[in-house]
Amino acid sequence: MELTESVAALLKEKFGVDPHSVRPEVPLHQLGMDSLALEELRLLIEDRLDLDLEDAELTSRATVEQLLALVRDRTVA
């Protein structure tokens, strides 16, 4: 499964986000993600993709693309 699809699936399964709403330019707050939800999403991504995102700085103003770029960077590292 592609990274975008994995994140969209997590957002749908755990947070009830419509997968069609998960577009690169959409800020995470428009998907209903507050700081607590972002922390939970970070943990879910870490578990699903076996990554360490503990020191990742992400706010609800970040876009879906910024989240994906962060995860891609950690995947490569």
mmCIF file of the N, C-alpha and C atoms, coordinates in Angstrom:
data_MODEL
# 
_entry.id   MODEL 
# 
loop_
_atom_site.group_PDB 
_atom_site.id 
_atom_site.type_symbol 
_atom_site.label_atom_id 
_atom_site.label_alt_id 
_atom_site.label_comp_id 
_atom_site.label_asym_id 
_atom_site.label_entity_id 
_atom_site.label_seq_id 
_atom_site.pdbx_PDB_ins_code 
_atom_site.Cartn_x 
_atom_site.Cartn_y 
_atom_site.Cartn_z 
_atom_site.occupancy 
_atom_site.B_iso_or_equiv 
_atom_site.pdbx_formal_charge 
_atom_site.auth_seq_id 
_atom_site.auth_comp_id 
_atom_site.auth_asym_id 
_atom_site.auth_atom_id 
_atom_site.pdbx_PDB_model_num 
ATOM 1   N N  . MET A 1 1  ? 0.845   -1.185 0.000  1.00 0.00 ? 1  MET A N  1 
ATOM 2   C CA . MET A 1 1  ? 0.000   0.000  0.000  1.00 0.00 ? 1  MET A CA 1 
ATOM 3   C C  . MET A 1 1  ? 0.888   1.245  0.000  1.00 0.00 ? 1  MET A C  1 
ATOM 4   N N  . GLU A 1 2  ? 0.557   2.186  -0.835 1.00 0.00 ? 2  GLU A N  1 
ATOM 5   C CA . GLU A 1 2  ? 1.309   3.430  -0.935 1.00 0.00 ? 2  GLU A CA 1 
ATOM 6   C C  . GLU A 1 2  ? 1.147   4.247  0.353  1.00 0.00 ? 2  GLU A C  1 
ATOM 7   N N  . LEU A 1 3  ? 2.123   5.086  0.630  1.00 0.00 ? 3  LEU A N  1 
ATOM 8   C CA . LEU A 1 3  ? 2.133   5.896  1.846  1.00 0.00 ? 3  LEU A CA 1 
ATOM 9   C C  . LEU A 1 3  ? 0.870   6.746  1.979  1.00 0.00 ? 3  LEU A C  1 
ATOM 10  N N  . THR A 1 4  ? 0.485   7.421  0.920  1.00 0.00 ? 4  THR A N  1 
ATOM 11  C CA . THR A 1 4  ? -0.714  8.267  0.961  1.00 0.00 ? 4  THR A CA 1 
ATOM 12  C C  . THR A 1 4  ? -1.937  7.434  1.312  1.00 0.00 ? 4  THR A C  1 
ATOM 13  N N  . GLU A 1 5  ? -2.044  6.259  0.718  1.00 0.00 ? 5  GLU A N  1 
ATOM 14  C CA . GLU A 1 5  ? -3.179  5.377  0.991  1.00 0.00 ? 5  GLU A CA 1 
ATOM 15  C C  . GLU A 1 5  ? -3.152  4.877  2.425  1.00 0.00 ? 5  GLU A C  1 
ATOM 16  N N  . SER A 1 6  ? -1.969  4.593  2.952  1.00 0.00 ? 6  SER A N  1 
ATOM 17  C CA . SER A 1 6  ? -1.842  4.133  4.332  1.00 0.00 ? 6  SER A CA 1 
ATOM 18  C C  . SER A 1 6  ? -2.301  5.202  5.317  1.00 0.00 ? 6  SER A C  1 
ATOM 19  N N  . VAL A 1 7  ? -1.868  6.435  5.085  1.00 0.00 ? 7  VAL A N  1 
ATOM 20  C CA . VAL A 1 7  ? -2.252  7.536  5.974  1.00 0.00 ? 7  VAL A CA 1 
ATOM 21  C C  . VAL A 1 7  ? -3.747  7.812  5.839  1.00 0.00 ? 7  VAL A C  1 
ATOM 22  N N  . ALA A 1 8  ? -4.265  7.812  4.611  1.00 0.00 ? 8  ALA A N  1 
ATOM 23  C CA . ALA A 1 8  ? -5.700  8.025  4.399  1.00 0.00 ? 8  ALA A CA 1 
ATOM 24  C C  . ALA A 1 8  ? -6.513  6.932  5.089  1.00 0.00 ? 8  ALA A C  1 
ATOM 25  N N  . ALA A 1 9  ? -6.031  5.690  5.022  1.00 0.00 ? 9  ALA A N  1 
ATOM 26  C CA . ALA A 1 9  ? -6.728  4.583  5.684  1.00 0.00 ? 9  ALA A CA 1 
ATOM 27  C C  . ALA A 1 9  ? -6.734  4.763  7.198  1.00 0.00 ? 9  ALA A C  1 
ATOM 28  N N  . LEU A 1 10 ? -5.615  5.189  7.771  1.00 0.00 ? 10 LEU A N  1 
ATOM 29  C CA . LEU A 1 10 ? -5.559  5.447  9.217  1.00 0.00 ? 10 LEU A CA 1 
ATOM 30  C C  . LEU A 1 10 ? -6.526  6.564  9.613  1.00 0.00 ? 10 LEU A C  1 
ATOM 31  N N  . LEU A 1 11 ? -6.541  7.632  8.825  1.00 0.00 ? 11 LEU A N  1 
ATOM 32  C CA . LEU A 1 11 ? -7.438  8.747  9.115  1.00 0.00 ? 11 LEU A CA 1 
ATOM 33  C C  . LEU A 1 11 ? -8.899  8.303  9.047  1.00 0.00 ? 11 LEU A C  1 
ATOM 34  N N  . LYS A 1 12 ? -9.219  7.433  8.105  1.00 0.00 ? 12 LYS A N  1 
ATOM 35  C CA . LYS A 1 12 ? -10.590 6.937  7.979  1.00 0.00 ? 12 LYS A CA 1 
ATOM 36  C C  . LYS A 1 12 ? -10.931 5.996  9.133  1.00 0.00 ? 12 LYS A C  1 
ATOM 37  N N  . GLU A 1 13 ? -10.074 4.999  9.366  1.00 0.00 ? 13 GLU A N  1 
ATOM 38  C CA . GLU A 1 13 ? -10.341 3.962  10.371 1.00 0.00 ? 13 GLU A CA 1 
ATOM 39  C C  . GLU A 1 13 ? -10.412 4.524  11.788 1.00 0.00 ? 13 GLU A C  1 
ATOM 40  N N  . LYS A 1 14 ? -9.479  5.372  12.135 1.00 0.00 ? 14 LYS A N  1 
ATOM 41  C CA . LYS A 1 14 ? -9.349  5.819  13.524 1.00 0.00 ? 14 LYS A CA 1 
ATOM 42  C C  . LYS A 1 14 ? -10.021 7.151  13.830 1.00 0.00 ? 14 LYS A C  1 
ATOM 43  N N  . PHE A 1 15 ? -10.214 7.985  12.785 1.00 0.00 ? 15 PHE A N  1 
ATOM 44  C CA . PHE A 1 15 ? -10.737 9.324  13.038 1.00 0.00 ? 15 PHE A CA 1 
ATOM 45  C C  . PHE A 1 15 ? -11.987 9.655  12.233 1.00 0.00 ? 15 PHE A C  1 
ATOM 46  N N  . GLY A 1 16 ? -12.454 8.709  11.411 1.00 0.00 ? 16 GLY A N  1 
ATOM 47  C CA . GLY A 1 16 ? -13.677 8.911  10.642 1.00 0.00 ? 16 GLY A CA 1 
ATOM 48  C C  . GLY A 1 16 ? -13.577 9.937  9.526  1.00 0.00 ? 16 GLY A C  1 
ATOM 49  N N  . VAL A 1 17 ? -12.361 10.178 9.037  1.00 0.00 ? 17 VAL A N  1 
ATOM 50  C CA . VAL A 1 17 ? -12.145 11.163 7.972  1.00 0.00 ? 17 VAL A CA 1 
ATOM 51  C C  . VAL A 1 17 ? -12.504 10.531 6.625  1.00 0.00 ? 17 VAL A C  1 
ATOM 52  N N  . ASP A 1 18 ? -13.240 11.281 5.808  1.00 0.00 ? 18 ASP A N  1 
ATOM 53  C CA . ASP A 1 18 ? -13.567 10.835 4.457  1.00 0.00 ? 18 ASP A CA 1 
ATOM 54  C C  . ASP A 1 18 ? -12.267 10.755 3.650  1.00 0.00 ? 18 ASP A C  1 
ATOM 55  N N  . PRO A 1 19 ? -11.931 9.586  3.121  1.00 0.00 ? 19 PRO A N  1 
ATOM 56  C CA . PRO A 1 19 ? -10.664 9.433  2.384  1.00 0.00 ? 19 PRO A CA 1 
ATOM 57  C C  . PRO A 1 19 ? -10.534 10.391 1.196  1.00 0.00 ? 19 PRO A C  1 
ATOM 58  N N  . HIS A 1 20 ? -11.654 10.812 0.609  1.00 0.00 ? 20 HIS A N  1 
ATOM 59  C CA . HIS A 1 20 ? -11.600 11.751 -0.514 1.00 0.00 ? 20 HIS A CA 1 
ATOM 60  C C  . HIS A 1 20 ? -11.200 13.150 -0.063 1.00 0.00 ? 20 HIS A C  1 
ATOM 61  N N  . SER A 1 21 ? -11.285 13.414 1.235  1.00 0.00 ? 21 SER A N  1 
ATOM 62  C CA . SER A 1 21 ? -10.879 14.709 1.789  1.00 0.00 ? 21 SER A CA 1 
ATOM 63  C C  . SER A 1 21 ? -9.377  14.798 1.991  1.00 0.00 ? 21 SER A C  1 
ATOM 64  N N  . VAL A 1 22 ? -8.712  13.659 1.959  1.00 0.00 ? 22 VAL A N  1 
ATOM 65  C CA . VAL A 1 22 ? -7.266  13.617 2.224  1.00 0.00 ? 22 VAL A CA 1 
ATOM 66  C C  . VAL A 1 22 ? -6.536  13.954 0.925  1.00 0.00 ? 22 VAL A C  1 
ATOM 67  N N  . ARG A 1 23 ? -6.331  15.260 0.740  1.00 0.00 ? 23 ARG A N  1 
ATOM 68  C CA . ARG A 1 23 ? -5.619  15.778 -0.431 1.00 0.00 ? 23 ARG A CA 1 
ATOM 69  C C  . ARG A 1 23 ? -4.383  16.534 0.051  1.00 0.00 ? 23 ARG A C  1 
ATOM 70  N N  . PRO A 1 24 ? -3.346  16.613 -0.768 1.00 0.00 ? 24 PRO A N  1 
ATOM 71  C CA . PRO A 1 24 ? -2.082  17.216 -0.337 1.00 0.00 ? 24 PRO A CA 1 
ATOM 72  C C  . PRO A 1 24 ? -2.195  18.619 0.244  1.00 0.00 ? 24 PRO A C  1 
ATOM 73  N N  . GLU A 1 25 ? -3.057  19.445 -0.306 1.00 0.00 ? 25 GLU A N  1 
ATOM 74  C CA . GLU A 1 25 ? -3.124  20.850 0.105  1.00 0.00 ? 25 GLU A CA 1 
ATOM 75  C C  . GLU A 1 25 ? -4.000  21.101 1.330  1.00 0.00 ? 25 GLU A C  1 
ATOM 76  N N  . VAL A 1 26 ? -4.678  20.083 1.820  1.00 0.00 ? 26 VAL A N  1 
ATOM 77  C CA . VAL A 1 26 ? -5.624  20.260 2.929  1.00 0.00 ? 26 VAL A CA 1 
ATOM 78  C C  . VAL A 1 26 ? -4.883  20.309 4.274  1.00 0.00 ? 26 VAL A C  1 
ATOM 79  N N  . PRO A 1 27 ? -5.118  21.380 5.043  1.00 0.00 ? 27 PRO A N  1 
ATOM 80  C CA . PRO A 1 27 ? -4.529  21.431 6.392  1.00 0.00 ? 27 PRO A CA 1 
ATOM 81  C C  . PRO A 1 27 ? -5.167  20.367 7.287  1.00 0.00 ? 27 PRO A C  1 
ATOM 82  N N  . LEU A 1 28 ? -4.375  19.831 8.176  1.00 0.00 ? 28 LEU A N  1 
ATOM 83  C CA . LEU A 1 28 ? -4.854  18.756 9.040  1.00 0.00 ? 28 LEU A CA 1 
ATOM 84  C C  . LEU A 1 28 ? -6.026  19.197 9.917  1.00 0.00 ? 28 LEU A C  1 
ATOM 85  N N  . HIS A 1 29 ? -6.067  20.461 10.297 1.00 0.00 ? 29 HIS A N  1 
ATOM 86  C CA . HIS A 1 29 ? -7.191  20.921 11.127 1.00 0.00 ? 29 HIS A CA 1 
ATOM 87  C C  . HIS A 1 29 ? -8.513  20.828 10.372 1.00 0.00 ? 29 HIS A C  1 
ATOM 88  N N  . GLN A 1 30 ? -8.487  20.925 9.046  1.00 0.00 ? 30 GLN A N  1 
ATOM 89  C CA . GLN A 1 30 ? -9.719  20.784 8.263  1.00 0.00 ? 30 GLN A CA 1 
ATOM 90  C C  . GLN A 1 30 ? -10.216 19.343 8.253  1.00 0.00 ? 30 GLN A C  1 
ATOM 91  N N  . LEU A 1 31 ? -9.349  18.430 8.623  1.00 0.00 ? 31 LEU A N  1 
ATOM 92  C CA . LEU A 1 31 ? -9.743  17.018 8.737  1.00 0.00 ? 31 LEU A CA 1 
ATOM 93  C C  . LEU A 1 31 ? -10.161 16.685 10.161 1.00 0.00 ? 31 LEU A C  1 
ATOM 94  N N  . GLY A 1 32 ? -10.225 17.724 11.004 1.00 0.00 ? 32 GLY A N  1 
ATOM 95  C CA . GLY A 1 32 ? -10.647 17.520 12.388 1.00 0.00 ? 32 GLY A CA 1 
ATOM 96  C C  . GLY A 1 32 ? -9.523  17.112 13.323 1.00 0.00 ? 32 GLY A C  1 
ATOM 97  N N  . MET A 1 33 ? -8.291  17.319 12.909 1.00 0.00 ? 33 MET A N  1 
ATOM 98  C CA . MET A 1 33 ? -7.144  16.895 13.694 1.00 0.00 ? 33 MET A CA 1 
ATOM 99  C C  . MET A 1 33 ? -6.681  18.013 14.620 1.00 0.00 ? 33 MET A C  1 
ATOM 100 N N  . ASP A 1 34 ? -6.848  17.807 15.922 1.00 0.00 ? 34 ASP A N  1 
ATOM 101 C CA . ASP A 1 34 ? -6.301  18.735 16.911 1.00 0.00 ? 34 ASP A CA 1 
ATOM 102 C C  . ASP A 1 34 ? -5.007  18.142 17.446 1.00 0.00 ? 34 ASP A C  1 
ATOM 103 N N  . SER A 1 35 ? -4.401  18.774 18.432 1.00 0.00 ? 35 SER A N  1 
ATOM 104 C CA . SER A 1 35 ? -3.097  18.313 18.916 1.00 0.00 ? 35 SER A CA 1 
ATOM 105 C C  . SER A 1 35 ? -3.160  16.895 19.498 1.00 0.00 ? 35 SER A C  1 
ATOM 106 N N  . LEU A 1 36 ? -4.223  16.562 20.173 1.00 0.00 ? 36 LEU A N  1 
ATOM 107 C CA . LEU A 1 36 ? -4.358  15.210 20.735 1.00 0.00 ? 36 LEU A CA 1 
ATOM 108 C C  . LEU A 1 36 ? -4.510  14.175 19.619 1.00 0.00 ? 36 LEU A C  1 
ATOM 109 N N  . ALA A 1 37 ? -5.325  14.488 18.625 1.00 0.00 ? 37 ALA A N  1 
ATOM 110 C CA . ALA A 1 37 ? -5.506  13.578 17.496 1.00 0.00 ? 37 ALA A CA 1 
ATOM 111 C C  . ALA A 1 37 ? -4.205  13.413 16.716 1.00 0.00 ? 37 ALA A C  1 
ATOM 112 N N  . LEU A 1 38 ? -3.446  14.492 16.572 1.00 0.00 ? 38 LEU A N  1 
ATOM 113 C CA . LEU A 1 38 ? -2.164  14.397 15.869 1.00 0.00 ? 38 LEU A CA 1 
ATOM 114 C C  . LEU A 1 38 ? -1.188  13.494 16.601 1.00 0.00 ? 38 LEU A C  1 
ATOM 115 N N  . GLU A 1 39 ? -1.189  13.572 17.923 1.00 0.00 ? 39 GLU A N  1 
ATOM 116 C CA . GLU A 1 39 ? -0.314  12.695 18.708 1.00 0.00 ? 39 GLU A CA 1 
ATOM 117 C C  . GLU A 1 39 ? -0.725  11.232 18.518 1.00 0.00 ? 39 GLU A C  1 
ATOM 118 N N  . GLU A 1 40 ? -2.018  10.984 18.543 1.00 0.00 ? 40 GLU A N  1 
ATOM 119 C CA . GLU A 1 40 ? -2.494  9.617  18.324 1.00 0.00 ? 40 GLU A CA 1 
ATOM 120 C C  . GLU A 1 40 ? -2.145  9.144  16.916 1.00 0.00 ? 40 GLU A C  1 
ATOM 121 N N  . LEU A 1 41 ? -2.319  10.018 15.922 1.00 0.00 ? 41 LEU A N  1 
ATOM 122 C CA . LEU A 1 41 ? -1.964  9.667  14.546 1.00 0.00 ? 41 LEU A CA 1 
ATOM 123 C C  . LEU A 1 41 ? -0.476  9.374  14.430 1.00 0.00 ? 41 LEU A C  1 
ATOM 124 N N  . ARG A 1 42 ? 0.349   10.175 15.085 1.00 0.00 ? 42 ARG A N  1 
ATOM 125 C CA . ARG A 1 42 ? 1.797   9.937  15.059 1.00 0.00 ? 42 ARG A CA 1 
ATOM 126 C C  . ARG A 1 42 ? 2.119   8.545  15.582 1.00 0.00 ? 42 ARG A C  1 
ATOM 127 N N  . LEU A 1 43 ? 1.507   8.160  16.680 1.00 0.00 ? 43 LEU A N  1 
ATOM 128 C CA . LEU A 1 43 ? 1.748   6.836  17.254 1.00 0.00 ? 43 LEU A CA 1 
ATOM 129 C C  . LEU A 1 43 ? 1.262   5.721  16.328 1.00 0.00 ? 43 LEU A C  1 
ATOM 130 N N  . LEU A 1 44 ? 0.119   5.934  15.703 1.00 0.00 ? 44 LEU A N  1 
ATOM 131 C CA . LEU A 1 44 ? -0.407  4.938  14.774 1.00 0.00 ? 44 LEU A CA 1 
ATOM 132 C C  . LEU A 1 44 ? 0.505   4.767  13.565 1.00 0.00 ? 44 LEU A C  1 
ATOM 133 N N  . ILE A 1 45 ? 1.008   5.895  13.041 1.00 0.00 ? 45 ILE A N  1 
ATOM 134 C CA . ILE A 1 45 ? 1.929   5.821  11.897 1.00 0.00 ? 45 ILE A CA 1 
ATOM 135 C C  . ILE A 1 45 ? 3.215   5.115  12.313 1.00 0.00 ? 45 ILE A C  1 
ATOM 136 N N  . GLU A 1 46 ? 3.727   5.438  13.491 1.00 0.00 ? 46 GLU A N  1 
ATOM 137 C CA . GLU A 1 46 ? 4.939   4.764  13.980 1.00 0.00 ? 46 GLU A CA 1 
ATOM 138 C C  . GLU A 1 46 ? 4.731   3.254  14.030 1.00 0.00 ? 46 GLU A C  1 
ATOM 139 N N  . ASP A 1 47 ? 3.604   2.832  14.571 1.00 0.00 ? 47 ASP A N  1 
ATOM 140 C CA . ASP A 1 47 ? 3.329   1.397  14.682 1.00 0.00 ? 47 ASP A CA 1 
ATOM 141 C C  . ASP A 1 47 ? 3.158   0.738  13.321 1.00 0.00 ? 47 ASP A C  1 
ATOM 142 N N  . ARG A 1 48 ? 2.363   1.363  12.463 1.00 0.00 ? 48 ARG A N  1 
ATOM 143 C CA . ARG A 1 48 ? 2.050   0.748  11.177 1.00 0.00 ? 48 ARG A CA 1 
ATOM 144 C C  . ARG A 1 48 ? 3.262   0.699  10.257 1.00 0.00 ? 48 ARG A C  1 
ATOM 145 N N  . LEU A 1 49 ? 4.089   1.748  10.275 1.00 0.00 ? 49 LEU A N  1 
ATOM 146 C CA . LEU A 1 49 ? 5.210   1.833  9.345  1.00 0.00 ? 49 LEU A CA 1 
ATOM 147 C C  . LEU A 1 49 ? 6.564   1.572  9.997  1.00 0.00 ? 49 LEU A C  1 
ATOM 148 N N  . ASP A 1 50 ? 6.554   1.242  11.274 1.00 0.00 ? 50 ASP A N  1 
ATOM 149 C CA . ASP A 1 50 ? 7.773   0.953  12.023 1.00 0.00 ? 50 ASP A CA 1 
ATOM 150 C C  . ASP A 1 50 ? 8.792   2.097  11.888 1.00 0.00 ? 50 ASP A C  1 
ATOM 151 N N  . LEU A 1 51 ? 8.330   3.303  12.252 1.00 0.00 ? 51 LEU A N  1 
ATOM 152 C CA . LEU A 1 51 ? 9.158   4.504  12.197 1.00 0.00 ? 51 LEU A CA 1 
ATOM 153 C C  . LEU A 1 51 ? 9.242   5.144  13.567 1.00 0.00 ? 51 LEU A C  1 
ATOM 154 N N  . ASP A 1 52 ? 10.215  6.038  13.732 1.00 0.00 ? 52 ASP A N  1 
ATOM 155 C CA . ASP A 1 52 ? 10.317  6.838  14.947 1.00 0.00 ? 52 ASP A CA 1 
ATOM 156 C C  . ASP A 1 52 ? 10.031  8.291  14.575 1.00 0.00 ? 52 ASP A C  1 
ATOM 157 N N  . LEU A 1 53 ? 8.876   8.773  14.994 1.00 0.00 ? 53 LEU A N  1 
ATOM 158 C CA . LEU A 1 53 ? 8.477   10.151 14.713 1.00 0.00 ? 53 LEU A CA 1 
ATOM 159 C C  . LEU A 1 53 ? 8.385   10.978 15.989 1.00 0.00 ? 53 LEU A C  1 
ATOM 160 N N  . GLU A 1 54 ? 8.999   10.479 17.068 1.00 0.00 ? 54 GLU A N  1 
ATOM 161 C CA . GLU A 1 54 ? 8.844   11.124 18.375 1.00 0.00 ? 54 GLU A CA 1 
ATOM 162 C C  . GLU A 1 54 ? 9.244   12.592 18.369 1.00 0.00 ? 54 GLU A C  1 
ATOM 163 N N  . ASP A 1 55 ? 10.310  12.928 17.685 1.00 0.00 ? 55 ASP A N  1 
ATOM 164 C CA . ASP A 1 55 ? 10.761  14.323 17.686 1.00 0.00 ? 55 ASP A CA 1 
ATOM 165 C C  . ASP A 1 55 ? 10.192  15.129 16.512 1.00 0.00 ? 55 ASP A C  1 
ATOM 166 N N  . ALA A 1 56 ? 9.237   14.563 15.804 1.00 0.00 ? 56 ALA A N  1 
ATOM 167 C CA . ALA A 1 56 ? 8.637   15.246 14.666 1.00 0.00 ? 56 ALA A CA 1 
ATOM 168 C C  . ALA A 1 56 ? 7.771   16.408 15.147 1.00 0.00 ? 56 ALA A C  1 
ATOM 169 N N  . GLU A 1 57 ? 7.936   17.543 14.497 1.00 0.00 ? 57 GLU A N  1 
ATOM 170 C CA . GLU A 1 57 ? 7.128   18.716 14.825 1.00 0.00 ? 57 GLU A CA 1 
ATOM 171 C C  . GLU A 1 57 ? 6.018   18.832 13.795 1.00 0.00 ? 57 GLU A C  1 
ATOM 172 N N  . LEU A 1 58 ? 4.809   18.682 14.267 1.00 0.00 ? 58 LEU A N  1 
ATOM 173 C CA . LEU A 1 58 ? 3.659   18.723 13.386 1.00 0.00 ? 58 LEU A CA 1 
ATOM 174 C C  . LEU A 1 58 ? 2.521   19.421 14.109 1.00 0.00 ? 58 LEU A C  1 
ATOM 175 N N  . THR A 1 59 ? 1.888   20.355 13.427 1.00 0.00 ? 59 THR A N  1 
ATOM 176 C CA . THR A 1 59 ? 0.750   21.058 14.013 1.00 0.00 ? 59 THR A CA 1 
ATOM 177 C C  . THR A 1 59 ? -0.460  20.839 13.121 1.00 0.00 ? 59 THR A C  1 
ATOM 178 N N  . SER A 1 60 ? -1.601  21.213 13.635 1.00 0.00 ? 60 SER A N  1 
ATOM 179 C CA . SER A 1 60 ? -2.828  21.047 12.858 1.00 0.00 ? 60 SER A CA 1 
ATOM 180 C C  . SER A 1 60 ? -2.883  21.997 11.660 1.00 0.00 ? 60 SER A C  1 
ATOM 181 N N  . ARG A 1 61 ? -1.983  22.995 11.619 1.00 0.00 ? 61 ARG A N  1 
ATOM 182 C CA . ARG A 1 61 ? -1.907  23.895 10.461 1.00 0.00 ? 61 ARG A CA 1 
ATOM 183 C C  . ARG A 1 61 ? -1.119  23.271 9.316  1.00 0.00 ? 61 ARG A C  1 
ATOM 184 N N  . ALA A 1 62 ? -0.371  22.215 9.606  1.00 0.00 ? 62 ALA A N  1 
ATOM 185 C CA . ALA A 1 62 ? 0.388   21.529 8.559  1.00 0.00 ? 62 ALA A CA 1 
ATOM 186 C C  . ALA A 1 62 ? -0.588  20.884 7.569  1.00 0.00 ? 62 ALA A C  1 
ATOM 187 N N  . THR A 1 63 ? -0.137  20.744 6.348  1.00 0.00 ? 63 THR A N  1 
ATOM 188 C CA . THR A 1 63 ? -0.978  20.117 5.323  1.00 0.00 ? 63 THR A CA 1 
ATOM 189 C C  . THR A 1 63 ? -0.728  18.610 5.290  1.00 0.00 ? 63 THR A C  1 
ATOM 190 N N  . VAL A 1 64 ? -1.593  17.924 4.603  1.00 0.00 ? 64 VAL A N  1 
ATOM 191 C CA . VAL A 1 64 ? -1.423  16.482 4.407  1.00 0.00 ? 64 VAL A CA 1 
ATOM 192 C C  . VAL A 1 64 ? -0.077  16.229 3.736  1.00 0.00 ? 64 VAL A C  1 
ATOM 193 N N  . GLU A 1 65 ? 0.286   17.058 2.750  1.00 0.00 ? 65 GLU A N  1 
ATOM 194 C CA . GLU A 1 65 ? 1.569   16.872 2.058  1.00 0.00 ? 65 GLU A CA 1 
ATOM 195 C C  . GLU A 1 65 ? 2.751   17.029 3.011  1.00 0.00 ? 65 GLU A C  1 
ATOM 196 N N  . GLN A 1 66 ? 2.677   17.984 3.929  1.00 0.00 ? 66 GLN A N  1 
ATOM 197 C CA . GLN A 1 66 ? 3.760   18.156 4.898  1.00 0.00 ? 66 GLN A CA 1 
ATOM 198 C C  . GLN A 1 66 ? 3.873   16.930 5.807  1.00 0.00 ? 66 GLN A C  1 
ATOM 199 N N  . LEU A 1 67 ? 2.748   16.373 6.200  1.00 0.00 ? 67 LEU A N  1 
ATOM 200 C CA . LEU A 1 67 ? 2.766   15.142 6.995  1.00 0.00 ? 67 LEU A CA 1 
ATOM 201 C C  . LEU A 1 67 ? 3.403   14.007 6.206  1.00 0.00 ? 67 LEU A C  1 
ATOM 202 N N  . LEU A 1 68 ? 2.991   13.852 4.955  1.00 0.00 ? 68 LEU A N  1 
ATOM 203 C CA . LEU A 1 68 ? 3.538   12.782 4.119  1.00 0.00 ? 68 LEU A CA 1 
ATOM 204 C C  . LEU A 1 68 ? 5.033   12.979 3.875  1.00 0.00 ? 68 LEU A C  1 
ATOM 205 N N  . ALA A 1 69 ? 5.466   14.217 3.668  1.00 0.00 ? 69 ALA A N  1 
ATOM 206 C CA . ALA A 1 69 ? 6.889   14.500 3.455  1.00 0.00 ? 69 ALA A CA 1 
ATOM 207 C C  . ALA A 1 69 ? 7.699   14.132 4.688  1.00 0.00 ? 69 ALA A C  1 
ATOM 208 N N  . LEU A 1 70 ? 7.171   14.447 5.856  1.00 0.00 ? 70 LEU A N  1 
ATOM 209 C CA . LEU A 1 70 ? 7.841   14.091 7.101  1.00 0.00 ? 70 LEU A CA 1 
ATOM 210 C C  . LEU A 1 70 ? 8.001   12.578 7.218  1.00 0.00 ? 70 LEU A C  1 
ATOM 211 N N  . VAL A 1 71 ? 6.945   11.852 6.927  1.00 0.00 ? 71 VAL A N  1 
ATOM 212 C CA . VAL A 1 71 ? 6.993   10.387 7.007  1.00 0.00 ? 71 VAL A CA 1 
ATOM 213 C C  . VAL A 1 71 ? 7.951   9.833  5.961  1.00 0.00 ? 71 VAL A C  1 
ATOM 214 N N  . ARG A 1 72 ? 7.902   10.385 4.747  1.00 0.00 ? 72 ARG A N  1 
ATOM 215 C CA . ARG A 1 72 ? 8.836   9.930  3.684  1.00 0.00 ? 72 ARG A CA 1 
ATOM 216 C C  . ARG A 1 72 ? 10.284  10.149 4.117  1.00 0.00 ? 72 ARG A C  1 
ATOM 217 N N  . ASP A 1 73 ? 10.579  11.320 4.692  1.00 0.00 ? 73 ASP A N  1 
ATOM 218 C CA . ASP A 1 73 ? 11.931  11.617 5.139  1.00 0.00 ? 73 ASP A CA 1 
ATOM 219 C C  . ASP A 1 73 ? 12.398  10.599 6.184  1.00 0.00 ? 73 ASP A C  1 
ATOM 220 N N  . ARG A 1 74 ? 11.528  10.249 7.093  1.00 0.00 ? 74 ARG A N  1 
ATOM 221 C CA . ARG A 1 74 ? 11.879  9.280  8.139  1.00 0.00 ? 74 ARG A CA 1 
ATOM 222 C C  . ARG A 1 74 ? 12.007  7.874  7.593  1.00 0.00 ? 74 ARG A C  1 
ATOM 223 N N  . THR A 1 75 ? 11.273  7.582  6.536  1.00 0.00 ? 75 THR A N  1 
ATOM 224 C CA . THR A 1 75 ? 11.343  6.256  5.926  1.00 0.00 ? 75 THR A CA 1 
ATOM 225 C C  . THR A 1 75 ? 12.696  6.074  5.255  1.00 0.00 ? 75 THR A C  1 
ATOM 226 N N  . VAL A 1 76 ? 13.187  7.130  4.624  1.00 0.00 ? 76 VAL A N  1 
ATOM 227 C CA . VAL A 1 76 ? 14.464  7.085  3.897  1.00 0.00 ? 76 VAL A CA 1 
ATOM 228 C C  . VAL A 1 76 ? 15.634  7.062  4.875  1.00 0.00 ? 76 VAL A C  1 
ATOM 229 N N  . ALA A 1 77 ? 15.511  7.788  5.971  1.00 0.00 ? 77 ALA A N  1 
ATOM 230 C CA . ALA A 1 77 ? 16.622  7.922  6.933  1.00 0.00 ? 77 ALA A CA 1 
ATOM 231 C C  . ALA A 1 77 ? 17.003  6.631  7.598  1.00 0.00 ? 77 ALA A C  1 
# 
